[in-house]
Amino acid sequence: MRELRKDPIIGRWIIISTERAKRPEDFKQPPDATTHEKHCPFCSGKEAETPPEVFAMRKPSSKPNGPDWDVRVVPSIAPLFKAEGDLNRHGNGMYDKMNGVGAHEIIIETPQHIGGIYELSVEQIANVIRTWIYRITELEKDERFKYILLFKNHGLIAGAGIVRHARSQIIATPVNLKRVKEELVGAKLYYEYKERCVFCDMIKQELDENKRVVVDIDGFISVMPFASRFPFETWIMSKRHSCDFESLTESEIVDLAKVLKTTLTKLSNAVHDPPYNLVLHNAPFRRKKRKPGYWRTIEEDFHWHIEIMPRLTRVAGFEWGSGFYINPMPPEDAAKFLKEAEG
Amino acid sequence: MRELRKDPIIGRWIIISTERAKRPEDFKQPPDATTHEKHCPFCSGKEAETPPEVFAMRKPSSKPNGPDWDVRVVPSIAPLFKAEGDLNRHGNGMYDKMNGVGAHEIIIETPQHIGGIYELSVEQIANVIRTWIYRITELEKDERFKYILLFKNHGLIAGAGIVRHARSQIIATPVNLKRVKEELVGAKLYYEYKERCVFCDMIKQELDENKRVVVDIDGFISVMPFASRFPFETWIMSKRHSCDFESLTESEIVDLAKVLKTTLTKLSNAVHDPPYNLVLHNAPFRRKKRKPGYWRTIEEDFHWHIEIMPRLTRVAGFEWGSGFYINPMPPEDAAKFLKEAEG
């Protein structure tokens, strides 16, 4: 099997090439080398080893930067962006530069020394999601920021560092992000032609075909996209159309926690806890404030979702040069395997 | 130092973040595990172990698929695309697919068991370049192909496989490539506004500033771009404006061979033979045949060049989600270091 498939949203082509094929078992990973609990700065009791907290969900009587919390948010100790200063965007001949003004926060997802978010209870994962929403909403208020990226690096190969303690990251950037723009442009083009949301259409076709859906719980599905770039690439999508992750209701938060837990548990069991990157694709914020009316279409044509990208294959020259991805495993096979895995 | 820089061609932002900084020495690589010469299918005398050759530069009296060659081109044994069949592009609901029709050739750059192209003589490298041009020109004649990508994976991490024998790859694809399109669009925008080629302007500013130029030989420079994505990212550019790599003259071919050899030798000495991907960025072919006049601007606004991307850092969730790259090393420092390295 050697088939080209086009991503319906941003128009990226991928190639499914099973002649280099692997069975799911071939992707099993050796466990990462990890830091022992007693050296972990993210555990309960080690609050003094991180910068002072920005926010925490904690027991009513507990004190900031002490124990008795469920989720804790601290600034990164190696921030890519810092909150102080102004943007100072300027040219130098034909080149443009600006200061790295922004925010970079670490969301510590549990006080216990646990490596994977899927090992937490549904209620604890719901607390993590509530914290994500709270921090995105707070950072949205800073006029200097254009986008907030929420992501998670799990495992050494995915860039997690050697401390194995479940956490996610939020970065607020002063510029628009290229990949976000591409997705908005693709979704807008589709909407202009069809007057329908491309993501809603995807969900409908996936549920009808039922070949790539892994989990279907209440308002959410997890699905391997038709044009998956990577083996076991999985998207979590809300059946209710919304461009805003922050618009999740309380009951949706709990459902999303269930889908996340089930999907990541299945992935961990099927491929032995693979390294992965998880990225929230959300609409740019401040859309209502800046140009009234201008962003209205985004509310109809964009649809927030979460992309989980296991890092089981290597990206080489062809991919870098072409923006074309080679996937040795058809998503239909990966979905079947994951569906049957314990979760 | 934490500075955002914008690529003037495709508008990609990168961040120079020296707080995670590394000195050049920190990037030194352990040598790859490699296959011994006697198991190498690319060496002279082992011609029967590859598919029959598509082309070879060989001694006048020698026979195809026998010894006595300088450069040899064979089809890949694990091709991403195959020449047989038609495209059969079709939809499936909202999704598009087509057959993987194309070509995938391996250019064996030397009959000896040598790992790096920079270890070859200038004359031998010139033969490799002549072969690249010949094969691109030949494949261009197939009406089914839209683009030809020439690239090189050097070292295990860059996807070279375990056989350490200098070679490059050519892939002809039946679809347009996303990254190529982005570059064409960016260069066109600049040209429309300035009526000048963005690459020519870049070369001029780089030669004036002289902070990021590594090698300057006759008609070519190698330079670390202002918005380098990776430590030691280096572009080789022709001072003569041309959108066509195939338009190189005989004396330019020899000069390009010198620049390639010097640049890659310096890189190897400075960072201990790092893994890298090398990609030729060339204008799409068939531009004159398909729509007369339509592509004329590409001849003025696009400028072929070679991008060399050492694989010394890891791409994590933030980069995947944003299209934003984090570079721990300012290109000015990397250029200074490489300039002083033996080459």
Contacts between the chains, C-beta under 8 A, distances in Angstrom:
chain1	res1	chain2	res2	distance
A	2	B	80	7.4
A	2	B	81	7.3
A	2	B	82	6.9
A	2	B	99	7.3
A	2	B	100	3.6
A	3	B	97	5.6
A	3	B	98	7.5
A	3	B	99	6.7
A	3	B	100	6.1
A	4	B	97	6.2
A	4	B	98	4.8
A	4	B	99	7.1
A	4	B	100	5.7
A	4	B	174	7.2
A	4	B	175	6.5
A	5	B	95	6.8
A	5	B	96	7.1
A	5	B	97	5.0
A	6	B	95	7.2
A	6	B	96	4.0
A	6	B	97	7.2
A	6	B	175	7.9
A	8	B	94	5.3
A	8	B	95	6.1
A	8	B	96	7.4
A	11	B	178	7.1
A	12	B	178	5.5
A	13	B	175	5.2
A	13	B	177	7.9
A	13	B	178	7.3
A	15	B	80	6.1
A	15	B	81	7.9
A	15	B	100	5.8
A	17	B	80	5.9
A	17	B	100	7.0
A	19	B	78	6.4
A	19	B	79	7.8
A	20	B	78	5.6
A	78	B	19	6.4
A	78	B	20	5.6
A	79	B	19	7.9
A	80	B	2	7.4
A	80	B	15	6.1
A	80	B	17	5.9
A	80	B	318	7.1
A	80	B	326	6.2
A	81	B	2	7.3
A	81	B	15	7.9
A	82	B	2	6.9
A	93	B	205	4.7
A	93	B	208	8.0
A	93	B	209	7.6
A	94	B	8	5.3
A	94	B	198	7.5
A	94	B	201	5.3
A	94	B	202	6.8
A	94	B	205	5.8
A	95	B	5	6.8
A	95	B	6	7.2
A	95	B	8	6.1
A	95	B	205	7.6
A	95	B	226	4.7
A	95	B	227	7.4
A	96	B	5	7.1
A	96	B	6	4.0
A	96	B	8	7.4
A	97	B	3	5.7
A	97	B	4	6.2
A	97	B	5	4.9
A	97	B	6	7.1
A	98	B	3	7.5
A	98	B	4	4.8
A	99	B	2	7.3
A	99	B	3	6.7
A	99	B	4	7.2
A	100	B	2	3.6
A	100	B	3	6.1
A	100	B	4	5.7
A	100	B	15	5.9
A	100	B	17	7.0
A	149	B	318	6.5
A	149	B	321	5.3
A	149	B	322	5.5
A	151	B	317	3.8
A	151	B	318	5.9
A	151	B	320	7.9
A	151	B	321	5.1
A	152	B	317	6.2
A	153	B	316	5.0
A	153	B	317	4.6
A	157	B	314	7.5
A	158	B	316	6.1
A	158	B	317	6.7
A	159	B	314	5.4
A	159	B	315	7.6
A	159	B	316	2.7
A	159	B	317	6.5
A	160	B	316	8.0
A	169	B	317	7.4
A	169	B	318	7.3
A	171	B	318	6.1
A	171	B	322	7.9
A	173	B	322	7.2
A	173	B	324	7.1
A	174	B	4	7.2
A	175	B	4	6.5
A	175	B	6	7.9
A	175	B	13	5.2
A	177	B	13	8.0
A	177	B	321	7.6
A	177	B	322	4.2
A	177	B	323	5.9
A	177	B	324	6.0
A	178	B	11	7.1
A	178	B	12	5.5
A	178	B	13	7.3
A	178	B	322	7.1
A	178	B	323	3.3
A	178	B	324	7.1
A	179	B	320	7.9
A	179	B	321	6.5
A	179	B	322	5.9
A	179	B	323	3.9
A	180	B	322	7.3
A	180	B	323	7.9
A	182	B	323	7.6
A	198	B	94	7.5
A	201	B	94	5.3
A	202	B	94	6.8
A	205	B	93	4.6
A	205	B	94	5.8
A	205	B	95	7.5
A	208	B	93	8.0
A	209	B	93	7.6
A	226	B	95	4.7
A	227	B	95	7.4
A	277	B	316	6.4
A	277	B	317	3.6
A	277	B	320	5.2
A	277	B	321	7.4
A	278	B	317	6.8
A	279	B	317	5.8
A	279	B	320	6.2
A	279	B	321	3.5
A	280	B	321	7.8
A	281	B	321	7.5
A	307	B	321	7.7
A	309	B	320	6.2
A	314	B	157	7.5
A	314	B	159	5.4
A	315	B	159	7.6
A	315	B	315	7.4
A	316	B	153	5.0
A	316	B	158	6.2
A	316	B	159	2.7
A	316	B	277	6.4
A	317	B	151	3.8
A	317	B	152	6.3
A	317	B	153	4.6
A	317	B	158	6.7
A	317	B	159	6.4
A	317	B	169	7.4
A	317	B	277	3.6
A	317	B	278	6.8
A	317	B	279	5.8
A	318	B	80	7.1
A	318	B	149	6.5
A	318	B	151	5.9
A	318	B	169	7.3
A	318	B	171	6.1
A	320	B	151	7.9
A	320	B	179	7.9
A	320	B	277	5.2
A	320	B	279	6.2
A	320	B	309	6.2
A	321	B	149	5.3
A	321	B	151	5.1
A	321	B	177	7.6
A	321	B	179	6.5
A	321	B	277	7.4
A	321	B	279	3.5
A	321	B	280	7.9
A	321	B	281	7.6
A	321	B	307	7.8
A	322	B	149	5.5
A	322	B	171	7.9
A	322	B	173	7.2
A	322	B	177	4.2
A	322	B	178	7.1
A	322	B	179	5.9
A	322	B	180	7.3
A	323	B	177	5.9
A	323	B	178	3.3
A	323	B	179	3.9
A	323	B	180	7.9
A	323	B	182	7.6
A	324	B	173	7.2
A	324	B	177	6.0
A	324	B	178	7.1
A	326	B	80	6.2
